[in-house]
Amino acid sequence: MIMLVYIFYRTDQWNTRSSEDLVYIGTNKEASIKKLMKLEDDPITEEQAADLRRMNQSQCSGLSYEWVIEPCRVNQLHK
């Protein structure tokens, strides 16, 4: 069985790979976005959320940070 997880990174405003900070791993993309919109420090904004839903990264938000989602397939072993 294959499970899909979503890895959420906060990045600099250019989405530079070396700036990625792992923030959250979730199994439901929409529920994870909504949860991260409630962060006290550097939450996902409405504009960024729309970008994430559409293309798995935010861009041109005018803030000092952006977001990237990396969908990842995980194999689950069964006995």
Residue frames as a rotation matrix with the C-alpha (Angstrom) as fourth column:
MET 1
0.584 0.812 0.000 0.00
0.812 -0.584 0.000 0.00
0.000 0.000 -1.000 0.00
ILE 2
-0.509 -0.712 0.484 1.27
0.715 -0.663 -0.224 3.49
0.480 0.232 0.846 -0.87
MET 3
0.447 0.571 -0.688 0.61
0.833 -0.546 0.088 6.47
-0.325 -0.613 -0.720 1.39
LEU 4
0.062 -0.377 0.924 1.09
0.603 -0.724 -0.336 10.08
0.795 0.578 0.183 0.29
VAL 5
0.293 -0.033 -0.956 2.54
0.858 -0.433 0.278 12.56
-0.423 -0.901 -0.098 2.78
TYR 6
0.659 -0.038 0.751 3.12
0.400 -0.828 -0.393 16.28
0.637 0.559 -0.531 2.35
ILE 7
-0.005 -0.769 -0.640 6.35
0.986 -0.111 0.126 17.82
-0.168 -0.630 0.758 3.59
PHE 8
0.854 0.387 0.347 6.06
0.427 -0.903 -0.044 21.56
0.296 0.186 -0.937 4.29
TYR 9
-0.191 -0.954 -0.231 9.13
0.981 -0.194 -0.009 23.78
-0.037 -0.229 0.973 4.15
ARG 10
0.879 0.236 -0.414 9.46
0.234 -0.971 -0.055 27.48
-0.415 -0.048 -0.909 4.90
THR 11
0.119 -0.845 0.521 12.00
0.993 0.103 -0.061 29.11
-0.002 0.524 0.851 2.57
ASP 12
-0.609 -0.326 -0.723 13.46
0.282 -0.941 0.187 32.50
-0.741 -0.090 0.665 1.79
GLN 13
0.184 0.797 -0.575 11.54
-0.308 -0.508 -0.804 34.71
-0.933 0.325 0.152 -0.65
TRP 14
-0.118 -0.287 -0.951 13.28
-0.992 -0.014 0.127 33.07
-0.050 0.958 -0.283 -3.65
ASN 15
0.857 0.485 0.176 12.38
-0.496 0.868 0.028 29.50
-0.139 -0.111 0.984 -2.60
THR 16
0.017 -0.950 -0.313 16.08
-0.867 0.141 -0.477 28.67
0.497 0.279 -0.821 -2.45
ARG 17
0.531 0.189 -0.826 16.58
-0.012 0.976 0.216 24.95
0.847 -0.105 0.521 -1.77
SER 18
-0.403 -0.806 -0.434 19.37
0.487 0.213 -0.847 25.63
0.775 -0.553 0.307 0.74
SER 19
-0.769 0.152 0.621 17.06
-0.499 -0.750 -0.434 27.87
0.399 -0.644 0.653 2.78
GLU 20
0.085 0.897 -0.434 14.40
-0.261 0.440 0.859 25.18
0.962 0.040 0.271 3.34
ASP 21
-0.816 -0.160 0.556 13.38
-0.576 0.139 -0.805 24.69
0.051 -0.977 -0.205 6.98
LEU 22
-0.579 0.618 -0.532 11.20
0.319 0.772 0.550 21.65
0.750 0.149 -0.644 7.59
VAL 23
-0.671 0.419 0.611 8.10
-0.695 -0.644 -0.322 22.82
0.259 -0.641 0.723 9.44
TYR 24
-0.041 0.793 0.608 5.51
-0.735 0.389 -0.556 20.08
-0.677 -0.470 0.566 9.17
ILE 25
-0.939 -0.075 -0.335 4.70
-0.286 0.713 0.640 16.67
0.191 0.697 -0.691 7.68
GLY 26
-0.302 0.912 0.278 1.04
-0.652 0.015 -0.758 15.85
-0.695 -0.410 0.590 7.13
THR 27
-0.780 0.083 0.621 -1.09
0.365 0.866 0.343 13.25
-0.509 0.494 -0.705 5.39
ASN 28
0.298 0.883 0.363 -3.83
0.928 -0.180 -0.325 15.66
-0.222 0.434 -0.873 4.25
LYS 29
-0.544 -0.619 0.566 -2.70
0.771 -0.635 0.046 18.64
0.331 0.461 0.823 2.18
GLU 30
-0.020 0.625 0.780 -5.70
0.137 -0.771 0.622 20.90
0.990 0.119 -0.070 2.87
ALA 31
0.872 0.337 -0.355 -5.88
0.360 0.048 0.932 20.16
0.331 -0.940 -0.080 6.59
SER 32
0.099 -0.929 -0.357 -2.13
0.977 0.022 0.213 20.80
-0.190 -0.370 0.909 6.87
ILE 33
-0.510 -0.226 0.830 -2.38
0.533 -0.840 0.099 24.14
0.675 0.493 0.549 5.07
LYS 34
0.441 0.776 0.452 -5.19
0.035 -0.518 0.855 25.24
0.897 -0.361 -0.256 7.39
LYS 35
0.759 -0.228 -0.609 -3.17
0.651 0.264 0.712 24.18
-0.002 -0.937 0.348 10.44
LEU 36
-0.253 -0.967 -0.030 -0.10
0.958 -0.255 0.128 26.11
-0.131 0.003 0.991 9.27
MET 37
-0.135 0.307 0.942 -2.21
0.373 -0.865 0.336 29.21
0.918 0.397 0.002 8.62
LYS 38
0.846 0.530 0.057 -2.65
0.108 -0.274 0.956 29.35
0.522 -0.802 -0.289 12.42
LEU 39
0.085 -0.898 -0.431 1.07
0.938 0.218 -0.270 29.52
0.336 -0.382 0.861 13.26
GLU 40
0.722 0.120 -0.681 2.07
0.478 -0.799 0.366 32.46
-0.500 -0.590 -0.634 15.44
ASP 41
-0.007 -0.823 -0.568 5.36
-0.291 -0.541 0.789 33.08
-0.957 0.171 -0.236 13.59
ASP 42
-0.656 -0.334 -0.677 5.35
-0.687 -0.106 0.719 33.32
-0.312 0.937 -0.159 9.79
PRO 43
-0.118 0.690 0.714 2.06
0.037 0.722 -0.691 31.54
-0.992 -0.055 -0.111 9.09
ILE 44
-0.732 0.061 0.679 0.80
0.676 0.190 0.712 30.63
-0.085 0.980 -0.180 5.64
THR 45
-0.678 0.512 -0.527 -1.21
-0.363 -0.857 -0.366 33.61
-0.639 -0.057 0.767 4.34
GLU 46
0.373 0.896 0.240 -4.40
-0.054 0.279 -0.959 33.34
-0.926 0.345 0.153 2.26
GLU 47
0.622 -0.204 -0.756 -2.42
-0.773 -0.310 -0.553 34.28
-0.122 0.928 -0.351 -0.87
GLN 48
-0.497 -0.868 -0.022 0.28
-0.867 0.495 0.047 31.71
-0.029 0.043 -0.999 -0.12
ALA 49
-0.366 0.448 0.815 -2.37
-0.191 0.822 -0.537 29.06
-0.911 -0.352 -0.216 0.60
ALA 50
0.718 0.648 -0.253 -3.91
-0.338 0.007 -0.941 29.62
-0.608 0.761 0.224 -2.83
ASP 51
0.219 -0.745 -0.630 -0.48
-0.952 -0.022 -0.306 29.20
0.214 0.667 -0.714 -4.46
LEU 52
-0.661 -0.505 0.555 0.22
-0.661 0.741 -0.113 26.04
-0.355 -0.442 -0.824 -2.43
ARG 53
0.118 0.798 0.591 -3.09
-0.145 0.603 -0.784 24.48
-0.982 0.006 0.187 -3.46
ARG 54
0.862 0.297 -0.412 -2.41
-0.390 -0.134 -0.911 25.27
-0.326 0.946 0.001 -7.11
MET 55
0.678 -0.656 -0.332 1.33
-0.301 0.164 -0.939 24.63
0.670 0.737 -0.086 -7.55
ASN 56
0.751 -0.311 -0.583 2.79
0.608 0.671 0.425 23.35
0.259 -0.674 0.692 -4.24
GLN 57
-0.420 -0.832 -0.362 4.81
0.906 -0.403 -0.126 26.52
-0.041 -0.381 0.924 -3.67
SER 58
0.723 0.563 -0.400 4.09
0.549 -0.820 -0.162 30.11
-0.419 -0.103 -0.902 -2.84
GLN 59
-0.353 -0.858 0.374 5.77
0.933 -0.294 0.207 32.95
-0.067 0.422 0.904 -4.66
CYS 60
-0.663 -0.049 0.747 5.85
0.340 -0.909 0.242 36.72
0.667 0.415 0.619 -4.91
SER 61
0.253 0.803 -0.540 3.99
0.884 0.035 0.465 37.23
0.392 -0.595 -0.701 -1.62
GLY 62
0.317 -0.204 0.926 6.07
-0.083 -0.979 -0.187 40.29
0.945 -0.018 -0.327 -0.70
LEU 63
0.947 -0.009 0.321 7.06
-0.320 0.067 0.945 38.71
-0.030 -0.998 0.061 2.61
SER 64
0.060 -0.997 0.049 10.51
-0.998 -0.058 0.024 37.58
-0.021 -0.051 -0.998 3.76
TYR 65
-0.689 -0.243 0.683 9.44
-0.329 0.944 0.005 33.94
-0.646 -0.221 -0.730 3.54
GLU 66
-0.097 0.656 -0.749 7.66
-0.936 0.196 0.294 31.55
0.340 0.729 0.594 1.18
TRP 67
0.088 0.229 0.969 6.40
-0.605 0.785 -0.130 27.97
-0.791 -0.575 0.208 1.44
VAL 68
-0.371 -0.189 -0.909 7.09
-0.843 0.480 0.243 24.80
0.391 0.856 -0.338 -0.53
ILE 69
0.438 0.493 0.752 5.24
-0.680 0.729 -0.082 21.49
-0.589 -0.475 0.654 -0.33
GLU 70
-0.572 -0.586 -0.573 6.98
-0.801 0.548 0.239 18.30
0.174 0.596 -0.784 -1.35
PRO 71
0.631 0.765 0.125 4.49
-0.775 0.630 0.053 15.46
-0.038 -0.131 0.991 -1.88
CYS 72
-0.525 -0.850 -0.050 6.17
-0.843 0.527 -0.107 12.16
0.117 -0.014 -0.993 -1.01
ARG 73
0.532 0.649 -0.543 4.96
-0.570 0.749 0.338 8.61
0.626 0.130 0.769 -1.61
VAL 74
-0.385 -0.584 0.715 5.71
-0.919 0.314 -0.238 6.29
-0.086 -0.749 -0.657 1.31
ASN 75
-0.153 0.277 -0.949 5.51
-0.317 0.896 0.312 2.52
0.936 0.348 -0.050 0.98
GLN 76
0.088 0.249 0.964 3.84
-0.993 0.098 0.065 0.82
-0.079 -0.963 0.256 3.92
LEU 77
-0.731 -0.404 -0.550 4.94
-0.448 0.892 -0.061 -2.71
0.515 0.201 -0.833 4.66
HIS 78
0.367 0.874 0.318 2.32
-0.904 0.253 0.345 -5.26
0.221 -0.414 0.883 5.60
LYS 79
-0.460 -0.505 0.731 2.88
-0.713 0.700 0.034 -8.51
-0.529 -0.505 -0.682 7.46
